[in-house]
């Protein structure tokens, strides 16, 4: 086997580990959006499919309540 190749470590879903995301906590929710205000994909957040849907729902709620901007 060639040197320099290694198996990438699998990301663990933070929400499965016990952390929660709520739309009222802007600091946590803002970690899941990029500098343009878009929702980051699963491959970047490391969330499982179920919790990625939950994160997206909480971001949309925070936007609706004007806690987060739609566009930056």
PDB file of N, H, CA, C and O in Angstrom:
ATOM      1  N   UNK A   1       0.842  -1.175   0.000  1.00  0.00           N
ATOM      2  CA  UNK A   1       0.000   0.000   0.000  1.00  0.00           C
ATOM      3  C   UNK A   1       0.885   1.235   0.000  1.00  0.00           C
ATOM      4  O   UNK A   1       1.930   1.264   0.650  1.00  0.00           O
ATOM      5  N   UNK A   2       0.461   2.245  -0.728  1.00  0.00           N
ATOM      6  H   UNK A   2      -0.388   2.221  -1.256  1.00  0.00           H
ATOM      7  CA  UNK A   2       1.258   3.460  -0.863  1.00  0.00           C
ATOM      8  C   UNK A   2       1.200   4.285   0.422  1.00  0.00           C
ATOM      9  O   UNK A   2       0.196   4.297   1.134  1.00  0.00           O
ATOM     10  N   UNK A   3       2.291   4.961   0.690  1.00  0.00           N
ATOM     11  H   UNK A   3       3.107   4.951   0.111  1.00  0.00           H
ATOM     12  CA  UNK A   3       2.348   5.837   1.859  1.00  0.00           C
ATOM     13  C   UNK A   3       1.511   7.091   1.606  1.00  0.00           C
ATOM     14  O   UNK A   3       1.382   7.526   0.461  1.00  0.00           O
ATOM     15  N   UNK A   4       0.956   7.660   2.634  1.00  0.00           N
ATOM     16  H   UNK A   4       1.061   7.308   3.564  1.00  0.00           H
ATOM     17  CA  UNK A   4       0.190   8.889   2.515  1.00  0.00           C
ATOM     18  C   UNK A   4      -1.309   8.664   2.418  1.00  0.00           C
ATOM     19  O   UNK A   4      -2.090   9.605   2.559  1.00  0.00           O
ATOM     20  N   UNK A   5      -1.716   7.430   2.180  1.00  0.00           N
ATOM     21  H   UNK A   5      -1.082   6.665   2.066  1.00  0.00           H
ATOM     22  CA  UNK A   5      -3.145   7.145   2.127  1.00  0.00           C
ATOM     23  C   UNK A   5      -3.613   6.720   3.508  1.00  0.00           C
ATOM     24  O   UNK A   5      -2.940   5.947   4.190  1.00  0.00           O
ATOM     25  N   UNK A   6      -4.744   7.216   3.910  1.00  0.00           N
ATOM     26  H   UNK A   6      -5.291   7.844   3.356  1.00  0.00           H
ATOM     27  CA  UNK A   6      -5.276   6.855   5.208  1.00  0.00           C
ATOM     28  C   UNK A   6      -6.801   6.871   5.124  1.00  0.00           C
ATOM     29  O   UNK A   6      -7.384   7.535   4.266  1.00  0.00           O
ATOM     30  N   UNK A   7      -7.409   6.155   5.998  1.00  0.00           N
ATOM     31  H   UNK A   7      -6.936   5.616   6.695  1.00  0.00           H
ATOM     32  CA  UNK A   7      -8.867   6.108   6.043  1.00  0.00           C
ATOM     33  C   UNK A   7      -9.374   7.332   6.805  1.00  0.00           C
ATOM     34  O   UNK A   7      -8.924   7.622   7.914  1.00  0.00           O
ATOM     35  N   UNK A   8     -10.319   8.041   6.186  1.00  0.00           N
ATOM     36  H   UNK A   8     -10.684   7.806   5.285  1.00  0.00           H
ATOM     37  CA  UNK A   8     -10.863   9.235   6.813  1.00  0.00           C
ATOM     38  C   UNK A   8     -11.757   8.841   7.976  1.00  0.00           C
ATOM     39  O   UNK A   8     -12.575   7.930   7.854  1.00  0.00           O
ATOM     40  N   UNK A   9     -11.603   9.525   9.101  1.00  0.00           N
ATOM     41  H   UNK A   9     -10.938  10.265   9.200  1.00  0.00           H
ATOM     42  CA  UNK A   9     -12.388   9.231  10.282  1.00  0.00           C
ATOM     43  C   UNK A   9     -13.824   9.687  10.066  1.00  0.00           C
ATOM     44  O   UNK A   9     -14.057  10.811   9.622  1.00  0.00           O
ATOM     45  N   UNK A  10     -14.783   8.832  10.373  1.00  0.00           N
ATOM     46  H   UNK A  10     -14.594   7.918  10.733  1.00  0.00           H
ATOM     47  CA  UNK A  10     -16.192   9.142  10.189  1.00  0.00           C
ATOM     48  C   UNK A  10     -16.645  10.156  11.230  1.00  0.00           C
ATOM     49  O   UNK A  10     -16.360  10.011  12.419  1.00  0.00           O
ATOM     50  N   UNK A  11     -17.354  11.186  10.771  1.00  0.00           N
ATOM     51  H   UNK A  11     -17.586  11.305   9.805  1.00  0.00           H
ATOM     52  CA  UNK A  11     -17.872  12.197  11.683  1.00  0.00           C
ATOM     53  C   UNK A  11     -19.036  11.616  12.472  1.00  0.00           C
ATOM     54  O   UNK A  11     -19.830  10.839  11.941  1.00  0.00           O
ATOM     55  N   UNK A  12     -19.130  11.988  13.717  1.00  0.00           N
ATOM     56  H   UNK A  12     -18.485  12.618  14.148  1.00  0.00           H
ATOM     57  CA  UNK A  12     -20.222  11.543  14.573  1.00  0.00           C
ATOM     58  C   UNK A  12     -21.220  12.690  14.690  1.00  0.00           C
ATOM     59  O   UNK A  12     -20.847  13.840  14.920  1.00  0.00           O
ATOM     60  N   UNK A  13     -22.478  12.353  14.530  1.00  0.00           N
ATOM     61  H   UNK A  13     -22.781  11.418  14.343  1.00  0.00           H
ATOM     62  CA  UNK A  13     -23.538  13.362  14.633  1.00  0.00           C
ATOM     63  C   UNK A  13     -23.538  13.930  16.052  1.00  0.00           C
ATOM     64  O   UNK A  13     -23.673  13.189  17.026  1.00  0.00           O
ATOM     65  N   UNK A  14     -23.388  15.241  16.158  1.00  0.00           N
ATOM     66  H   UNK A  14     -23.278  15.843  15.367  1.00  0.00           H
ATOM     67  CA  UNK A  14     -23.340  15.890  17.471  1.00  0.00           C
ATOM     68  C   UNK A  14     -24.670  15.779  18.216  1.00  0.00           C
ATOM     69  O   UNK A  14     -24.699  15.712  19.444  1.00  0.00           O
ATOM     70  N   UNK A  15     -25.756  15.761  17.466  1.00  0.00           N
ATOM     71  H   UNK A  15     -25.732  15.815  16.468  1.00  0.00           H
ATOM     72  CA  UNK A  15     -27.064  15.687  18.112  1.00  0.00           C
ATOM     73  C   UNK A  15     -27.333  14.279  18.628  1.00  0.00           C
ATOM     74  O   UNK A  15     -28.001  14.120  19.649  1.00  0.00           O
ATOM     75  N   UNK A  16     -26.827  13.255  17.946  1.00  0.00           N
ATOM     76  H   UNK A  16     -26.284  13.384  17.116  1.00  0.00           H
ATOM     77  CA  UNK A  16     -26.961  11.884  18.453  1.00  0.00           C
ATOM     78  C   UNK A  16     -26.135  11.718  19.723  1.00  0.00           C
ATOM     79  O   UNK A  16     -26.453  10.894  20.579  1.00  0.00           O
ATOM     80  N   UNK A  17     -25.058  12.520  19.837  1.00  0.00           N
ATOM     81  H   UNK A  17     -24.799  13.189  19.141  1.00  0.00           H
ATOM     82  CA  UNK A  17     -24.193  12.454  21.009  1.00  0.00           C
ATOM     83  C   UNK A  17     -24.795  13.181  22.210  1.00  0.00           C
ATOM     84  O   UNK A  17     -24.294  13.046  23.326  1.00  0.00           O
ATOM     85  N   UNK A  18     -25.872  13.955  21.991  1.00  0.00           N
ATOM     86  H   UNK A  18     -26.279  14.064  21.084  1.00  0.00           H
ATOM     87  CA  UNK A  18     -26.536  14.571  23.129  1.00  0.00           C
ATOM     88  C   UNK A  18     -26.729  16.067  23.051  1.00  0.00           C
ATOM     89  O   UNK A  18     -27.470  16.618  23.865  1.00  0.00           O
ATOM     90  N   UNK A  19     -26.089  16.766  22.097  1.00  0.00           N
ATOM     91  H   UNK A  19     -25.487  16.318  21.436  1.00  0.00           H
ATOM     92  CA  UNK A  19     -26.267  18.209  21.986  1.00  0.00           C
ATOM     93  C   UNK A  19     -27.534  18.495  21.196  1.00  0.00           C
ATOM     94  O   UNK A  19     -27.873  17.752  20.275  1.00  0.00           O
ATOM     95  N   UNK A  20     -28.233  19.563  21.549  1.00  0.00           N
ATOM     96  H   UNK A  20     -27.958  20.167  22.298  1.00  0.00           H
ATOM     97  CA  UNK A  20     -29.469  19.895  20.852  1.00  0.00           C
ATOM     98  C   UNK A  20     -29.342  21.260  20.177  1.00  0.00           C
ATOM     99  O   UNK A  20     -28.507  22.085  20.546  1.00  0.00           O
ATOM    100  N   UNK A  21     -30.195  21.468  19.180  1.00  0.00           N
ATOM    101  H   UNK A  21     -30.874  20.797  18.881  1.00  0.00           H
ATOM    102  CA  UNK A  21     -30.239  22.727  18.449  1.00  0.00           C
ATOM    103  C   UNK A  21     -31.642  23.296  18.600  1.00  0.00           C
ATOM    104  O   UNK A  21     -32.632  22.624  18.313  1.00  0.00           O
ATOM    105  N   UNK A  22     -31.715  24.547  19.055  1.00  0.00           N
ATOM    106  H   UNK A  22     -30.910  25.094  19.288  1.00  0.00           H
ATOM    107  CA  UNK A  22     -32.992  25.215  19.208  1.00  0.00           C
ATOM    108  C   UNK A  22     -32.919  26.555  18.497  1.00  0.00           C
ATOM    109  O   UNK A  22     -31.884  27.219  18.543  1.00  0.00           O
ATOM    110  N   UNK A  23     -33.982  26.960  17.850  1.00  0.00           N
ATOM    111  H   UNK A  23     -34.823  26.420  17.813  1.00  0.00           H
ATOM    112  CA  UNK A  23     -33.968  28.186  17.054  1.00  0.00           C
ATOM    113  C   UNK A  23     -33.715  29.429  17.894  1.00  0.00           C
ATOM    114  O   UNK A  23     -33.261  30.442  17.364  1.00  0.00           O
ATOM    115  N   UNK A  24     -33.998  29.376  19.193  1.00  0.00           N
ATOM    116  H   UNK A  24     -34.367  28.553  19.624  1.00  0.00           H
ATOM    117  CA  UNK A  24     -33.797  30.537  20.056  1.00  0.00           C
ATOM    118  C   UNK A  24     -32.325  30.763  20.402  1.00  0.00           C
ATOM    119  O   UNK A  24     -31.941  31.864  20.795  1.00  0.00           O
ATOM    120  N   UNK A  25     -31.502  29.721  20.258  1.00  0.00           N
ATOM    121  H   UNK A  25     -31.815  28.826  19.940  1.00  0.00           H
ATOM    122  CA  UNK A  25     -30.070  29.835  20.545  1.00  0.00           C
ATOM    123  C   UNK A  25     -29.333  30.168  19.246  1.00  0.00           C
ATOM    124  O   UNK A  25     -28.891  29.275  18.524  1.00  0.00           O
ATOM    125  N   UNK A  26     -29.210  31.449  18.965  1.00  0.00           N
ATOM    126  H   UNK A  26     -29.569  32.175  19.551  1.00  0.00           H
ATOM    127  CA  UNK A  26     -28.693  31.927  17.683  1.00  0.00           C
ATOM    128  C   UNK A  26     -27.229  31.534  17.473  1.00  0.00           C
ATOM    129  O   UNK A  26     -26.821  31.256  16.345  1.00  0.00           O
ATOM    130  N   UNK A  27     -26.452  31.509  18.524  1.00  0.00           N
ATOM    131  H   UNK A  27     -26.783  31.735  19.440  1.00  0.00           H
ATOM    132  CA  UNK A  27     -25.029  31.172  18.375  1.00  0.00           C
ATOM    133  C   UNK A  27     -24.845  29.744  17.859  1.00  0.00           C
ATOM    134  O   UNK A  27     -23.984  29.503  17.013  1.00  0.00           O
ATOM    135  N   UNK A  28     -25.624  28.817  18.347  1.00  0.00           N
ATOM    136  H   UNK A  28     -26.324  29.013  19.034  1.00  0.00           H
ATOM    137  CA  UNK A  28     -25.510  27.425  17.912  1.00  0.00           C
ATOM    138  C   UNK A  28     -26.067  27.268  16.502  1.00  0.00           C
ATOM    139  O   UNK A  28     -25.459  26.603  15.664  1.00  0.00           O
ATOM    140  N   UNK A  29     -27.212  27.872  16.238  1.00  0.00           N
ATOM    141  H   UNK A  29     -27.706  28.413  16.919  1.00  0.00           H
ATOM    142  CA  UNK A  29     -27.838  27.740  14.922  1.00  0.00           C
ATOM    143  C   UNK A  29     -26.967  28.381  13.841  1.00  0.00           C
ATOM    144  O   UNK A  29     -26.911  27.879  12.718  1.00  0.00           O
ATOM    145  N   UNK A  30     -26.298  29.470  14.161  1.00  0.00           N
ATOM    146  H   UNK A  30     -26.344  29.878  15.073  1.00  0.00           H
ATOM    147  CA  UNK A  30     -25.473  30.157  13.164  1.00  0.00           C
ATOM    148  C   UNK A  30     -24.236  29.345  12.771  1.00  0.00           C
ATOM    149  O   UNK A  30     -23.617  29.638  11.748  1.00  0.00           O
ATOM    150  N   UNK A  31     -23.866  28.342  13.551  1.00  0.00           N
ATOM    151  H   UNK A  31     -24.369  28.104  14.382  1.00  0.00           H
ATOM    152  CA  UNK A  31     -22.749  27.473  13.161  1.00  0.00           C
ATOM    153  C   UNK A  31     -23.099  26.604  11.954  1.00  0.00           C
ATOM    154  O   UNK A  31     -22.211  26.112  11.258  1.00  0.00           O
ATOM    155  N   UNK A  32     -24.390  26.420  11.714  1.00  0.00           N
ATOM    156  H   UNK A  32     -25.111  26.820  12.280  1.00  0.00           H
ATOM    157  CA  UNK A  32     -24.837  25.542  10.640  1.00  0.00           C
ATOM    158  C   UNK A  32     -25.204  26.293   9.369  1.00  0.00           C
ATOM    159  O   UNK A  32     -25.770  25.698   8.453  1.00  0.00           O
ATOM    160  N   UNK A  33     -24.894  27.599   9.286  1.00  0.00           N
ATOM    161  H   UNK A  33     -24.433  28.083  10.031  1.00  0.00           H
ATOM    162  CA  UNK A  33     -25.083  28.342   8.051  1.00  0.00           C
ATOM    163  C   UNK A  33     -23.742  28.935   7.628  1.00  0.00           C
ATOM    164  O   UNK A  33     -22.899  29.242   8.472  1.00  0.00           O
ATOM    165  N   UNK A  34     -23.548  29.095   6.316  1.00  0.00           N
ATOM    166  H   UNK A  34     -24.232  28.845   5.631  1.00  0.00           H
ATOM    167  CA  UNK A  34     -22.272  29.638   5.846  1.00  0.00           C
ATOM    168  C   UNK A  34     -22.322  31.162   5.814  1.00  0.00           C
ATOM    169  O   UNK A  34     -23.306  31.762   6.246  1.00  0.00           O
ATOM    170  N   UNK A  35     -21.270  31.783   5.307  1.00  0.00           N
ATOM    171  H   UNK A  35     -20.470  31.295   4.956  1.00  0.00           H
ATOM    172  CA  UNK A  35     -21.164  33.241   5.349  1.00  0.00           C
ATOM    173  C   UNK A  35     -22.192  33.930   4.449  1.00  0.00           C
ATOM    174  O   UNK A  35     -22.472  35.115   4.634  1.00  0.00           O
ATOM    175  N   UNK A  36     -22.757  33.210   3.481  1.00  0.00           N
ATOM    176  H   UNK A  36     -22.530  32.248   3.331  1.00  0.00           H
ATOM    177  CA  UNK A  36     -23.794  33.783   2.630  1.00  0.00           C
ATOM    178  C   UNK A  36     -25.195  33.585   3.211  1.00  0.00           C
ATOM    179  O   UNK A  36     -26.167  34.126   2.685  1.00  0.00           O
ATOM    180  N   UNK A  37     -25.297  32.815   4.288  1.00  0.00           N
ATOM    181  H   UNK A  37     -24.507  32.375   4.715  1.00  0.00           H
ATOM    182  CA  UNK A  37     -26.588  32.581   4.924  1.00  0.00           C
ATOM    183  C   UNK A  37     -27.251  31.290   4.503  1.00  0.00           C
ATOM    184  O   UNK A  37     -28.390  31.025   4.886  1.00  0.00           O
ATOM    185  N   UNK A  38     -26.548  30.472   3.712  1.00  0.00           N
ATOM    186  H   UNK A  38     -25.622  30.687   3.401  1.00  0.00           H
ATOM    187  CA  UNK A  38     -27.124  29.208   3.257  1.00  0.00           C
ATOM    188  C   UNK A  38     -26.916  28.119   4.310  1.00  0.00           C
ATOM    189  O   UNK A  38     -25.958  28.163   5.081  1.00  0.00           O
ATOM    190  N   UNK A  39     -27.821  27.147   4.330  1.00  0.00           N
ATOM    191  H   UNK A  39     -28.599  27.111   3.703  1.00  0.00           H
ATOM    192  CA  UNK A  39     -27.716  26.019   5.249  1.00  0.00           C
ATOM    193  C   UNK A  39     -26.619  25.091   4.740  1.00  0.00           C
ATOM    194  O   UNK A  39     -26.614  24.712   3.569  1.00  0.00           O
ATOM    195  N   UNK A  40     -25.694  24.726   5.619  1.00  0.00           N
ATOM    196  H   UNK A  40     -25.699  25.034   6.571  1.00  0.00           H
ATOM    197  CA  UNK A  40     -24.591  23.860   5.224  1.00  0.00           C
ATOM    198  C   UNK A  40     -25.068  22.418   5.038  1.00  0.00           C
ATOM    199  O   UNK A  40     -25.969  21.976   5.750  1.00  0.00           O
ATOM    200  N   UNK A  41     -24.482  21.681   4.096  1.00  0.00           N
ATOM    201  H   UNK A  41     -23.750  22.041   3.517  1.00  0.00           H
ATOM    202  CA  UNK A  41     -24.915  20.308   3.839  1.00  0.00           C
ATOM    203  C   UNK A  41     -24.418  19.338   4.912  1.00  0.00           C
ATOM    204  O   UNK A  41     -23.573  19.673   5.741  1.00  0.00           O
ATOM    205  N   UNK A  42     -24.971  18.129   4.866  1.00  0.00           N
ATOM    206  H   UNK A  42     -25.658  17.857   4.192  1.00  0.00           H
ATOM    207  CA  UNK A  42     -24.633  17.090   5.849  1.00  0.00           C
ATOM    208  C   UNK A  42     -23.156  16.759   5.861  1.00  0.00           C
ATOM    209  O   UNK A  42     -22.571  16.536   6.921  1.00  0.00           O
ATOM    210  N   UNK A  43     -22.551  16.726   4.684  1.00  0.00           N
ATOM    211  H   UNK A  43     -23.026  16.907   3.823  1.00  0.00           H
ATOM    212  CA  UNK A  43     -21.131  16.340   4.619  1.00  0.00           C
ATOM    213  C   UNK A  43     -20.229  17.341   5.330  1.00  0.00           C
ATOM    214  O   UNK A  43     -19.111  17.005   5.718  1.00  0.00           O
ATOM    215  N   UNK A  44     -20.710  18.566   5.502  1.00  0.00           N
ATOM    216  H   UNK A  44     -21.619  18.839   5.186  1.00  0.00           H
ATOM    217  CA  UNK A  44     -19.939  19.577   6.221  1.00  0.00           C
ATOM    218  C   UNK A  44     -20.312  19.641   7.700  1.00  0.00           C
ATOM    219  O   UNK A  44     -19.446  19.869   8.546  1.00  0.00           O
ATOM    220  N   UNK A  45     -21.591  19.443   8.019  1.00  0.00           N
ATOM    221  H   UNK A  45     -22.294  19.258   7.332  1.00  0.00           H
ATOM    222  CA  UNK A  45     -22.016  19.531   9.413  1.00  0.00           C
ATOM    223  C   UNK A  45     -21.735  18.245  10.175  1.00  0.00           C
ATOM    224  O   UNK A  45     -21.531  18.274  11.389  1.00  0.00           O
ATOM    225  N   UNK A  46     -21.723  17.113   9.470  1.00  0.00           N
ATOM    226  H   UNK A  46     -21.888  17.089   8.484  1.00  0.00           H
ATOM    227  CA  UNK A  46     -21.486  15.834  10.130  1.00  0.00           C
ATOM    228  C   UNK A  46     -22.727  15.269  10.794  1.00  0.00           C
ATOM    229  O   UNK A  46     -22.629  14.315  11.566  1.00  0.00           O
ATOM    230  N   UNK A  47     -23.891  15.834  10.512  1.00  0.00           N
ATOM    231  H   UNK A  47     -23.970  16.609   9.885  1.00  0.00           H
ATOM    232  CA  UNK A  47     -25.137  15.381  11.126  1.00  0.00           C
ATOM    233  C   UNK A  47     -25.726  14.213  10.344  1.00  0.00           C
ATOM    234  O   UNK A  47     -25.498  14.084   9.141  1.00  0.00           O
ATOM    235  N   UNK A  48     -26.479  13.367  11.029  1.00  0.00           N
ATOM    236  H   UNK A  48     -26.664  13.472  12.006  1.00  0.00           H
ATOM    237  CA  UNK A  48     -27.197  12.291  10.343  1.00  0.00           C
ATOM    238  C   UNK A  48     -28.398  12.913   9.629  1.00  0.00           C
ATOM    239  O   UNK A  48     -28.722  14.077   9.862  1.00  0.00           O
ATOM    240  N   UNK A  49     -29.058  12.141   8.760  1.00  0.00           N
ATOM    241  H   UNK A  49     -28.795  11.195   8.571  1.00  0.00           H
ATOM    242  CA  UNK A  49     -30.149  12.678   7.941  1.00  0.00           C
ATOM    243  C   UNK A  49     -31.292  13.205   8.791  1.00  0.00           C
ATOM    244  O   UNK A  49     -31.842  14.268   8.506  1.00  0.00           O
ATOM    245  N   UNK A  50     -31.646  12.479   9.817  1.00  0.00           N
ATOM    246  H   UNK A  50     -31.199  11.615  10.049  1.00  0.00           H
ATOM    247  CA  UNK A  50     -32.754  12.882  10.693  1.00  0.00           C
ATOM    248  C   UNK A  50     -32.461  14.217  11.358  1.00  0.00           C
ATOM    249  O   UNK A  50     -33.318  15.100  11.389  1.00  0.00           O
ATOM    250  N   UNK A  51     -31.267  14.364  11.882  1.00  0.00           N
ATOM    251  H   UNK A  51     -30.571  13.646  11.857  1.00  0.00           H
ATOM    252  CA  UNK A  51     -30.922  15.588  12.596  1.00  0.00           C
ATOM    253  C   UNK A  51     -30.602  16.741  11.642  1.00  0.00           C
ATOM    254  O   UNK A  51     -30.756  17.902  12.021  1.00  0.00           O
ATOM    255  N   UNK A  52     -30.163  16.451  10.420  1.00  0.00           N
ATOM    256  H   UNK A  52     -30.038  15.507  10.113  1.00  0.00           H
ATOM    257  CA  UNK A  52     -29.954  17.517   9.444  1.00  0.00           C
ATOM    258  C   UNK A  52     -31.291  18.165   9.094  1.00  0.00           C
ATOM    259  O   UNK A  52     -31.366  19.381   8.921  1.00  0.00           O
ATOM    260  N   UNK A  53     -32.341  17.360   8.988  1.00  0.00           N
ATOM    261  H   UNK A  53     -32.280  16.371   9.128  1.00  0.00           H
ATOM    262  CA  UNK A  53     -33.669  17.911   8.741  1.00  0.00           C
ATOM    263  C   UNK A  53     -34.114  18.777   9.923  1.00  0.00           C
ATOM    264  O   UNK A  53     -34.732  19.825   9.731  1.00  0.00           O
ATOM    265  N   UNK A  54     -33.801  18.340  11.135  1.00  0.00           N
ATOM    266  H   UNK A  54     -33.299  17.489  11.291  1.00  0.00           H
ATOM    267  CA  UNK A  54     -34.137  19.112  12.343  1.00  0.00           C
ATOM    268  C   UNK A  54     -33.370  20.440  12.360  1.00  0.00           C
ATOM    269  O   UNK A  54     -33.936  21.481  12.692  1.00  0.00           O
ATOM    270  N   UNK A  55     -32.100  20.401  12.008  1.00  0.00           N
ATOM    271  H   UNK A  55     -31.640  19.555  11.738  1.00  0.00           H
ATOM    272  CA  UNK A  55     -31.284  21.616  11.967  1.00  0.00           C
ATOM    273  C   UNK A  55     -31.867  22.599  10.955  1.00  0.00           C
ATOM    274  O   UNK A  55     -31.995  23.789  11.244  1.00  0.00           O
ATOM    275  N   UNK A  56     -32.221  22.101   9.766  1.00  0.00           N
ATOM    276  H   UNK A  56     -32.117  21.135   9.532  1.00  0.00           H
ATOM    277  CA  UNK A  56     -32.789  22.969   8.729  1.00  0.00           C
ATOM    278  C   UNK A  56     -34.096  23.594   9.194  1.00  0.00           C
ATOM    279  O   UNK A  56     -34.356  24.768   8.928  1.00  0.00           O
ATOM    280  N   UNK A  57     -34.911  22.822   9.881  1.00  0.00           N
ATOM    281  H   UNK A  57     -34.700  21.868  10.097  1.00  0.00           H
ATOM    282  CA  UNK A  57     -36.183  23.336  10.397  1.00  0.00           C
ATOM    283  C   UNK A  57     -35.945  24.438  11.425  1.00  0.00           C
ATOM    284  O   UNK A  57     -36.643  25.452  11.413  1.00  0.00           O
ATOM    285  N   UNK A  58     -34.975  24.254  12.310  1.00  0.00           N
ATOM    286  H   UNK A  58     -34.408  23.430  12.320  1.00  0.00           H
ATOM    287  CA  UNK A  58     -34.677  25.254  13.335  1.00  0.00           C
ATOM    288  C   UNK A  58     -34.107  26.529  12.712  1.00  0.00           C
ATOM    289  O   UNK A  58     -34.412  27.628  13.176  1.00  0.00           O
ATOM    290  N   UNK A  59     -33.286  26.398  11.670  1.00  0.00           N
ATOM    291  H   UNK A  59     -33.038  25.505  11.294  1.00  0.00           H
ATOM    292  CA  UNK A  59     -32.745  27.572  10.980  1.00  0.00           C
ATOM    293  C   UNK A  59     -33.878  28.355  10.333  1.00  0.00           C
ATOM    294  O   UNK A  59     -33.914  29.583  10.410  1.00  0.00           O
ATOM    295  N   UNK A  60     -34.802  27.648   9.696  1.00  0.00           N
ATOM    296  H   UNK A  60     -34.773  26.650   9.633  1.00  0.00           H
ATOM    297  CA  UNK A  60     -35.927  28.314   9.038  1.00  0.00           C
ATOM    298  C   UNK A  60     -36.819  29.018  10.055  1.00  0.00           C
ATOM    299  O   UNK A  60     -37.334  30.101   9.778  1.00  0.00           O
ATOM    300  N   UNK A  61     -37.005  28.425  11.214  1.00  0.00           N
ATOM    301  H   UNK A  61     -36.586  27.546  11.439  1.00  0.00           H
ATOM    302  CA  UNK A  61     -37.779  29.078  12.272  1.00  0.00           C
ATOM    303  C   UNK A  61     -37.081  30.343  12.758  1.00  0.00           C
ATOM    304  O   UNK A  61     -37.721  31.374  12.965  1.00  0.00           O
ATOM    305  N   UNK A  62     -35.755  30.257  12.938  1.00  0.00           N
ATOM    306  H   UNK A  62     -35.235  29.420  12.769  1.00  0.00           H
ATOM    307  CA  UNK A  62     -34.996  31.426  13.399  1.00  0.00           C
ATOM    308  C   UNK A  62     -35.048  32.542  12.366  1.00  0.00           C
ATOM    309  O   UNK A  62     -35.105  33.717  12.730  1.00  0.00           O
ATOM    310  N   UNK A  63     -35.029  32.194  11.088  1.00  0.00           N
ATOM    311  H   UNK A  63     -34.983  31.240  10.792  1.00  0.00           H
ATOM    312  CA  UNK A  63     -35.149  33.211  10.041  1.00  0.00           C
ATOM    313  C   UNK A  63     -36.527  33.864  10.087  1.00  0.00           C
ATOM    314  O   UNK A  63     -36.648  35.085   9.988  1.00  0.00           O
ATOM    315  N   UNK A  64     -37.560  33.043  10.239  1.00  0.00           N
ATOM    316  H   UNK A  64     -37.462  32.051  10.320  1.00  0.00           H
ATOM    317  CA  UNK A  64     -38.929  33.562  10.266  1.00  0.00           C
ATOM    318  C   UNK A  64     -39.145  34.508  11.447  1.00  0.00           C
ATOM    319  O   UNK A  64     -39.853  35.508  11.328  1.00  0.00           O
ATOM    320  N   UNK A  65     -38.529  34.186  12.589  1.00  0.00           N
ATOM    321  H   UNK A  65     -37.954  33.374  12.686  1.00  0.00           H
ATOM    322  CA  UNK A  65     -38.657  35.012  13.786  1.00  0.00           C
ATOM    323  C   UNK A  65     -37.682  36.197  13.776  1.00  0.00           C
ATOM    324  O   UNK A  65     -37.601  36.944  14.751  1.00  0.00           O
ATOM    325  N   UNK A  66     -36.946  36.365  12.674  1.00  0.00           N
ATOM    326  H   UNK A  66     -37.012  35.758  11.882  1.00  0.00           H
ATOM    327  CA  UNK A  66     -35.992  37.458  12.451  1.00  0.00           C
ATOM    328  C   UNK A  66     -34.805  37.405  13.421  1.00  0.00           C
ATOM    329  O   UNK A  66     -34.228  38.439  13.759  1.00  0.00           O
ATOM    330  N   UNK A  67     -34.447  36.196  13.865  1.00  0.00           N
ATOM    331  H   UNK A  67     -34.917  35.357  13.591  1.00  0.00           H
ATOM    332  CA  UNK A  67     -33.253  36.038  14.691  1.00  0.00           C
ATOM    333  C   UNK A  67     -32.022  35.860  13.817  1.00  0.00           C
ATOM    334  O   UNK A  67     -30.907  36.191  14.222  1.00  0.00           O
ATOM    335  N   UNK A  68     -32.234  35.330  12.605  1.00  0.00           N
ATOM    336  H   UNK A  68     -33.139  35.061  12.277  1.00  0.00           H
ATOM    337  CA  UNK A  68     -31.179  35.163  11.619  1.00  0.00           C
ATOM    338  C   UNK A  68     -31.617  35.821  10.320  1.00  0.00           C
ATOM    339  O   UNK A  68     -32.808  35.829  10.011  1.00  0.00           O
ATOM    340  N   UNK A  69     -30.681  36.374   9.551  1.00  0.00           N
ATOM    341  H   UNK A  69     -29.713  36.367   9.802  1.00  0.00           H
ATOM    342  CA  UNK A  69     -31.064  36.940   8.257  1.00  0.00           C
ATOM    343  C   UNK A  69     -31.227  35.838   7.207  1.00  0.00           C
ATOM    344  O   UNK A  69     -30.603  34.782   7.305  1.00  0.00           O
ATOM    345  N   UNK A  70     -32.072  36.094   6.202  1.00  0.00           N
ATOM    346  H   UNK A  70     -32.579  36.952   6.122  1.00  0.00           H
ATOM    347  CA  UNK A  70     -32.215  35.158   5.098  1.00  0.00           C
ATOM    348  C   UNK A  70     -30.968  35.178   4.220  1.00  0.00           C
ATOM    349  O   UNK A  70     -30.525  34.133   3.743  1.00  0.00           O
ATOM    350  N   UNK A  71     -30.402  36.368   4.005  1.00  0.00           N
ATOM    351  H   UNK A  71     -30.762  37.216   4.392  1.00  0.00           H
ATOM    352  CA  UNK A  71     -29.220  36.544   3.171  1.00  0.00           C
ATOM    353  C   UNK A  71     -28.275  37.484   3.905  1.00  0.00           C
ATOM    354  O   UNK A  71     -28.713  38.414   4.581  1.00  0.00           O
ATOM    355  N   UNK A  72     -26.981  37.238   3.770  1.00  0.00           N
ATOM    356  H   UNK A  72     -26.625  36.482   3.220  1.00  0.00           H
ATOM    357  CA  UNK A  72     -26.005  38.125   4.400  1.00  0.00           C
ATOM    358  C   UNK A  72     -25.317  38.973   3.356  1.00  0.00           C
ATOM    359  O   UNK A  72     -24.456  39.788   3.691  1.00  0.00           O
TER     360      UNK A  72
END
